[in-house]
Amino acid sequence: MYSKEVIVRNKTGIHARPATMFVKMASSFTSDISIEKDGKQANCKSLINILSMGITKDCKIKISADGFDEEKAVSELVKMVEAKFGEA
C-alpha cells in the first residue's frame, strides 16, 4: 500500500471534467486506487464515487493504491491534482 496527501488547488475542485480526467488516469493502472477526504473513502475508478465525495478547492485528500504499479499510480494522480487538472 502506498499513499500520499495533496491539497486540491483548482478553482472548482474535483467536479465533472476533472473527475473524468482523474478516473480515466486511475483506470489506466492495475492497482486498486482509492481517494479519502474527511474519513470518507471512494474508489478512484468510479466517476460517481469521486463526484459523491464533494471535493472542493483547498480540500486535503489522500490518494492510496495497492498493487503492482501503486507508487506510479499515486505519483501520477498527485501530479495531476498539483497541476490543477490543466486549469489555465
Helices and strands as residue ranges (DSSP letters): E 2-7, H 16-27, E 32-37, E 40-43, H 47-52, E 60-66, H 70-82, G 84-86
